[in-house]
Amino acid sequence: MSGTVTIRMAYYVCPGCGIVFGIPWDFAEQRHHADILCPNGHSLGNGSDRIGNLRSSVDSAEGHVEALFDENETLKRSLAATKGALTKAKAKVQEMLR
């Protein structure tokens, strides 16, 4: 006895190693991408997790840069105030020496 069986497949590209592989469509519909592993054992969720981690890193770096700019502005104002106090002290010393 012979016959033909048709199986719908879902095809994926692994974000970890780049291999293209397929699994039965019904099985793929029941799983989240993070639950599916490529033949080499990499999770399909790694790509989106990696993007999320990179976005978090960028957001954190942007916040750090903003904090550094704020600190820089504060230091500039402090330096200007110190220079003003020094100039005033020098003028007072000059006046005392006359």
Secondary structure, 3 states (H helix, E strand, C coil): CCCCCCCCEEEEECCCCCCEEEEEHHHHHHCCHHHCECCCCCECHHHHHHHHHHHHHHHHHHHHHHHHHHHHHHHHHHHHHHHHHHHHHHHHHHHHHC
